[in-house]
């Protein structure tokens, strides 16, 4: 197996692409702690917990949200800047 240079994106059982907290943090250029805080405040879409408690995000929902948000008017994304 070759080494990957980017985030490890995995397919869930329903065929959806899911991201880890660290991968979302890299995508948004913020810390994993910020991703967790936004998730806890229900400011990020697509988050769900696996049976073991690990947090994952549905990539499609997150990317749609990012495209919709205006970084100048979004308090969530402005916090990351």
Backbone bond lengths (Angstrom), bond angles and torsions (degrees), N, CA, C in turn:
res aa  C-N    CA-C-N  psi(-1)  N-CA   C-N-CA  omega(-1)  CA-C   N-CA-C  phi
1 X - - - 1.453 - - 1.522 111.05 -
2 X 1.329 117.93 135.66 1.456 121.15 177.72 1.510 112.02 -81.66
3 X 1.312 115.16 160.59 1.463 119.68 178.60 1.516 109.77 -85.00
4 X 1.308 115.55 141.70 1.459 122.19 179.56 1.522 109.25 -92.47
5 X 1.325 116.40 144.18 1.452 120.07 177.88 1.519 112.27 -98.75
6 X 1.325 117.66 -13.22 1.464 121.11 -177.99 1.505 111.61 -113.44
7 X 1.338 116.22 -173.69 1.462 120.59 178.55 1.519 111.10 -60.77
8 X 1.305 115.63 148.52 1.460 121.30 177.73 1.532 108.32 -85.81
9 X 1.301 117.05 106.02 1.460 122.35 179.56 1.516 107.57 -98.22
10 X 1.314 116.28 128.39 1.450 121.61 -177.14 1.521 110.79 -116.74
11 X 1.306 114.19 153.83 1.457 120.61 177.53 1.516 109.14 -95.24
12 X 1.316 116.66 129.37 1.448 121.54 175.51 1.518 110.40 -79.26
13 X 1.312 115.75 177.72 1.469 120.37 -176.25 1.531 112.22 -63.98
14 X 1.324 118.19 -27.93 1.459 121.23 179.87 1.511 112.95 -88.23
15 X 1.331 118.16 6.77 1.446 121.82 -179.77 1.507 114.29 86.41
16 X 1.325 118.40 -0.55 1.452 119.95 -179.88 1.525 109.74 -81.87
17 X 1.323 115.68 150.03 1.451 121.31 176.68 1.517 108.34 -86.05
18 X 1.335 115.88 130.19 1.459 120.18 -178.75 1.516 110.10 -120.95
19 X 1.328 115.33 151.47 1.459 123.20 -179.91 1.518 110.15 -121.42
20 X 1.318 115.86 148.49 1.464 121.14 173.96 1.527 109.37 -81.28
21 X 1.313 115.86 169.82 1.467 121.02 176.57 1.524 110.39 -59.07
22 X 1.324 117.14 -42.89 1.471 120.86 179.64 1.525 111.60 -63.65
23 X 1.336 117.38 -38.85 1.459 120.91 178.59 1.527 111.11 -66.74
24 X 1.327 117.06 -39.93 1.470 120.68 176.73 1.524 109.71 -64.64
25 X 1.321 116.96 -41.57 1.465 120.96 178.06 1.527 110.45 -59.60
26 X 1.319 117.35 -42.84 1.457 120.70 177.46 1.516 112.30 -63.93
27 X 1.309 116.31 -40.78 1.464 121.81 178.84 1.523 111.42 -62.98
28 X 1.336 115.76 -41.21 1.465 120.80 -177.57 1.525 113.04 -91.26
29 X 1.338 115.70 -4.35 1.469 121.96 -178.65 1.524 111.93 56.46
30 X 1.318 113.97 50.99 1.456 121.29 176.04 1.524 107.73 -139.41
31 X 1.297 117.78 178.62 1.462 120.88 -178.86 1.533 110.58 -82.27
32 X 1.328 117.28 155.22 1.457 119.86 173.50 1.533 112.17 -57.86
33 X 1.324 117.36 -33.16 1.468 120.58 177.77 1.530 110.96 -62.68
34 X 1.328 117.06 -36.92 1.465 120.97 177.56 1.521 110.23 -66.72
35 X 1.321 117.64 -41.63 1.470 121.09 177.22 1.524 109.82 -59.62
36 X 1.328 116.51 -45.84 1.473 120.44 178.56 1.526 111.52 -61.29
37 X 1.318 116.46 -42.75 1.474 120.11 179.75 1.524 110.57 -63.31
38 X 1.332 117.40 -45.68 1.463 120.76 179.03 1.519 110.98 -63.21
39 X 1.340 116.84 -38.92 1.464 119.98 177.33 1.526 110.07 -63.52
40 X 1.322 117.21 -46.88 1.467 121.11 179.70 1.524 111.80 -60.18
41 X 1.333 117.43 -33.24 1.468 122.41 178.77 1.527 111.88 -86.25
42 X 1.327 116.17 2.06 1.472 122.80 -178.79 1.526 112.31 60.34
43 X 1.337 114.87 38.18 1.459 120.62 179.23 1.532 112.23 -99.33
44 X 1.322 118.13 -8.55 1.458 122.40 176.90 1.525 109.02 -116.69
45 X 1.326 117.76 135.62 1.455 120.23 178.30 1.527 111.64 -86.52
46 X 1.299 115.50 164.46 1.449 121.80 169.77 1.514 116.62 81.44
47 X 1.326 117.83 4.92 1.456 119.97 -178.57 1.521 112.34 -83.72
48 X 1.314 115.48 141.14 1.465 120.57 175.73 1.523 108.64 -153.51
49 X 1.310 115.95 159.12 1.467 121.90 -179.76 1.525 109.91 -103.34
50 X 1.314 115.56 139.09 1.458 122.07 172.99 1.525 108.61 -78.55
51 X 1.321 118.48 165.58 1.464 120.12 -179.43 1.536 113.58 -54.27
52 X 1.327 118.10 -30.51 1.463 121.25 178.11 1.522 113.80 -82.81
53 X 1.345 117.29 -1.12 1.458 121.86 177.51 1.523 115.07 97.44
54 X 1.338 117.92 -5.71 1.454 120.24 -179.78 1.529 110.20 -69.36
55 X 1.314 115.13 140.35 1.457 121.42 -179.11 1.522 110.03 -89.03
56 X 1.315 116.54 133.55 1.462 123.09 175.89 1.525 108.34 -134.08
57 X 1.336 115.28 158.41 1.458 121.76 179.82 1.519 109.66 -126.89
58 X 1.328 115.69 137.86 1.466 121.04 175.23 1.530 107.53 -74.79
59 X 1.321 115.59 117.66 1.457 120.50 -175.06 1.524 112.65 -58.11
60 X 1.323 117.77 -44.71 1.467 121.28 -176.85 1.532 111.40 -59.97
61 X 1.329 116.82 -44.34 1.470 119.88 179.78 1.528 111.09 -65.03
62 X 1.322 115.77 -41.38 1.459 120.25 -179.19 1.532 111.14 -65.90
63 X 1.324 117.43 -43.88 1.465 120.39 179.91 1.522 111.83 -66.12
64 X 1.319 117.86 -37.90 1.465 121.17 175.79 1.519 110.12 -61.92
65 X 1.339 116.42 -43.20 1.465 121.37 178.98 1.521 110.98 -62.79
66 X 1.337 117.30 -43.81 1.465 120.99 -179.73 1.525 109.98 -61.40
67 X 1.328 117.56 -44.49 1.462 120.75 179.16 1.520 111.95 -62.46
68 X 1.327 117.02 -34.26 1.465 122.01 -176.82 1.526 111.95 -77.10
69 X 1.327 116.11 -31.58 1.460 119.78 -175.67 1.525 111.15 -75.12
70 X 1.296 115.75 140.16 1.461 122.39 173.50 1.523 105.93 -100.64
71 X 1.314 117.45 115.43 1.463 120.39 -174.47 1.523 113.17 -59.11
72 X 1.290 117.95 -23.82 1.463 119.87 179.13 1.522 112.51 -80.04
73 X 1.334 117.37 -26.35 1.463 119.31 -177.60 1.516 113.44 -109.28
74 X 1.330 117.77 -7.88 1.454 120.51 -178.36 1.522 111.16 -88.11
75 X 1.342 118.72 115.81 1.461 119.60 178.18 1.523 111.88 -64.19
76 X 1.316 118.09 -28.90 1.461 120.64 179.92 1.515 110.24 -68.43
77 X 1.329 117.27 -52.87 1.449 119.79 -178.01 1.524 111.86 -71.88
78 X 1.347 117.82 -29.85 1.464 120.38 177.64 1.524 109.96 -64.22
79 X 1.342 117.88 -33.74 1.459 121.99 179.08 1.524 110.47 -61.30
80 X 1.329 117.98 -31.15 1.461 122.31 -178.17 1.519 112.05 -78.68
81 X 1.311 117.27 -20.62 1.467 120.66 -177.11 1.504 112.25 -76.79
